[in-house]
Amino acid sequence: MAFVPFAVLAVLALFVLHGPAAGFAALAAMLAFIITCMGALRRRSADLRGDSDRTGVAGWLGGWF
């Protein structure tokens, strides 16, 4: 269900829109896909502190979210 906005934007970019609008929609679809994948890979920690294990966003980007 989380990938629905990506799929809608991708279909719009590929089949409906034309010119620069299609390029912007494709860029938005790509960013939505990346952000959705990062969210899907993130796991919640079982401890009571509320910290989450950020497996999906490891590295230099993981400290920002």
N, C-alpha and C positions, 0 to 999 in steps of 0.2 A: 504494500500500500504506500510505502514511502517513496517508491520510484515512479509513481503516477505523474507528478509534475514534470519530471525529466522526460517521460515518454510523450506527454502532451506537447511540450516545447520542441522535442525532436521531430515529431510528426508535423507540427506547424512549420518548422524551419525547412524540412525536406520537401513537403508536398503542397503547402498552402501559400506561404509567403514568397516574395520575390525581391531580389536586389538586396539593398542594405538591411532591410527589415529581417530578411532571412538570415543574414550574417549575425545580427544582434541576437536573434532568437536562438541560433545555433550556439553562440557563445554562452548565453544564459543557460541553455540545456547542458552544455559541458560543465559549467560551474555547479549547476544543480546536481548533476550526477556525481561529481567529485565530493561535494559536501554531504550528499546522501550516503555515499560509500563510507566516508569517514564516520558518520553517525552510526552506520550499521556495524562497523567494526569495533566501536567503543563498547566496552563491557562495564557493568557496574560491579563495584567491589562488594564482597560479602561482609566486610567489617562494619562496625557501627560508627566509624568516623565520618562516613559519607564521601570519602575519597574514591575516585573511580580509576580503574586501571585503563590507561589510554593506549591500548595496543594499536588501534587503528590510526592514531595520530602521534606515533612515536617520533623522536628526533627533535629538531629545532622547532617544529611547528607545534609539538605536543604541549609545551609550556604556556602557549597562548590561550588555550581553550579550557 
